[in-house]
Amino acid sequence: MSAKYSKRAKTDALIEEGTFNPSPEKVRDPVRYEMLRRVSIDKVSVMAVSDEYGVSRPTYYQAKANFDVAGIAGLVPAKPGPYGPHKVDDEVLAVLQARLVPGEPVRARELAKLVRRELDIELHPRTIERILKKTGR
């Protein structure tokens, strides 16, 4: 395998994992990989490295566990928060679908008020539009 091919394959793999940095020269802060390298290669204690990088020891061990499982991709911060509309269950969906009139536009603001009044659940109108689109309405 040629060096050019392997470099391209590596770049593609980094892009696919979401870990490719197109401007590595702009990195100013120490990265977690370097923190892990200092312990494993330079044999610096976890306590000393944690102090040096300004993180707790549990943070170091979590980064190490993530790295052991997923490699460099495990060090990329995950998107926080819930995935998907966690408030919309079958009961909420049934209330929404019962109020839809075939052939008429979805009135998401009115539906949000209805759900708040009947089920005491706050839903953003855009969430209602998305869930109804996803369910085929």
N, C-alpha and C positions, 0 to 999 in steps of 0.2 A: 504494500500500500504506500502510495507516495505521501510526502509530508503535506503537500497542498490538499490532497483529498482528506487526510485525517484532520487537518485544521478546519476544513469546511464541515466535516461531519461533527466535530466538537462544537463548532459555532451553532450548527443546526440543533444539536442536542440541548445546548444551553438556552436557545430561543424557545424550544419546545417546552422546557422545564420552567420557563419564566425567570431564568437566572442570568441571562445575557446582559452585560453592561456595555452599551455602545461607546461609553466615554469613561473608561476606567481611570484615566488620568485625573478626573474630577473628584474621585473619592478622597475625602478628607478624614472621615472618622474611621477608627479601627473597626474591622468587621469581625463577626463572630467566628468565621473560619480561622482567622489569624489567632483568635483567642484559643480555639481548640488546638491549633498547631503548636502554640507555645507550650501547652501542657504535654501533648503527645510526642513532639519532636525535641523541643528544647528542654523538656523535663522540669519545667517550672511548676511549682505547686498550684493546685486549684485555688487555694486561698490567695496566693500572691497574684495570680492572673485575674481573679475576680476583682481584687482591689485595683489593679492596674487598669482594667477596662470599665470599672465603675458599675459592676453588676453583682448581684448576689450569687452565692454558690448554687442555690437551686436553679437560678437562671442559667448558669454555666452547664449544670447537669441536664437541664431540659434541652439546651442547644445541642449538647453531645448526643442525647438520645434521638433527637430529630435528625441529626447528621448520620447517626448509625443506621437509621431506618431508610432515609431518603437521599442521602448524600447532600450535595450543595443545595438542592431544591428544598431540603428540610430546614435550611437556615433562612429562607425567604419568609417574611412575616405573612401569615395567613390573613385573609380578609375577615375582620371581626364581625360579629353579629349573626343573627339567624339567617338561614338560607330559605327563601320562599316565604309565602304568606302564612306564618305560624298561627294566626288567629282564625283563619278560615277553615272550619271543620265542616263535617257533613250537615250539621244543623244550620250553620250560617249559609252554606251554599243552597240548602233547601229554601230558606227564607228568601234569598236573592232570586232564585229561579222561579219561585212562586209569584213574584211581583213583576216578572218580565212579561211584556206584551209583544207577541210575535209581530214583526214588521215595524215596530216602533223603536226609536233609538234608546240606548241604555241611559238612564238618568242616574248616574253614579252618585251625585250629591244627595239626591233624594233617597237613594238606597242606603247611603251611609247614615243618614239621619234615622231611617227606619230601623236599621240594625242597632244603632245606639239606643233607640227608644224601646225596641222589643227585646233585645238580647243584652243590653248594657255592655256592648263591645264597640270600641272606637276603631273604625276602619277608614283609611284614607280613600277618597273616591277613585284615585288612580289604582289602588290595590284592587278595588272592586272591578274596575275595567279590565285589569290584567287577568284576574282569576276567571272572569266570564269569557274572555277571549280564549284562555287556555282550555276551558271546558267546552268550547265550541259555540258559545252564544255571542 
